[in-house]
Amino acid sequence: MAPGAANNFAQFMVVGPTCFFLGILFAQLPYDYNVLWTTPTDVASYFDILESHIKFLYASPPIVSRILNLAIGTGILGFLIKLFKPNQANMLFDGASLVLYMAGITVYLTNIVKGFRVVTAGIYGDLDKASPGEVTEEDQGDYISREDTLRVFAASNTILALVLVGVLVLQAGQWYAKRAEEKEIQEIERLAEEKKVAGKKKL
């Protein structure tokens, strides 16, 4: 496979999972909107809806989490391929994209996954309600009220979406810069060829 084709395929491996995760987060928006962005009259019912939705997602079959992990790994593999023997453009755009991507993974692991566990356990700061083995020692002290927990969960989804949009913007910027560079090279080659032809005619 040619280097250019390999780089394009690697970019697809980055953009594909990023768009996949953005689609999941967009599906979350109807649940998060009335909890985080507006204050409806009956806000308690929206907290109940979001809580039920989170519990339903947490109870998903194991294959769902495996697909998510596979998508995350595909994105990381794409970055590793792109950053293998990198040029200056790769270091700038892909390096920054990888930083954002890893920041997104950190938000997912520290806020969203923990939010799933807290909401499903239903403890919300009251560790006495936790089932045996549900909460580890390192988790103690990290729990807050029900409303704040659900707001943090919704805010984490928004933060993760913004981070992933940043990845797409950087990848689009890299594509645009590459296209502009290719056009500039073609123009230089065209002018050089014209000068060469003009020189032969003079002879």
Sequence and secondary structure as in RCSB ss.txt:
>XXXX:A:sequence
MAPGAANNFAQFMVVGPTCFFLGILFAQLPYDYNVLWTTPTDVASYFDILESHIKFLYASPPIVSRILNLAIGTG
ILGFLIKLFKPNQANMLFDGASLVLYMAGITVYLTNIVKGFRVVTAGIYGDLDKASPGEVTEEDQGDYISREDTL
RVFAASNTILALVLVGVLVLQAGQWYAKRAEEKEIQEIERLAEEKKVAGKKKL
>XXXX:A:secstr
  HHHHHHHHHHHHHHHHHHHHHHHHHHHHHHHHHHT   TTHHHHHHHHHHHHHHHHTS HHHHHHHHHHHHHH
HHHHHHHTSS  HHIIIIIHHHHHHHHHHHHHIIIIIHHHHHHHHHT TT GGGS TTTS GGGTT    HHHHH
HHHHHHHHHHHHHHHHHHHHHHHHHHHHHHHHHHHHHHHHHHHHHHHHHHHH 
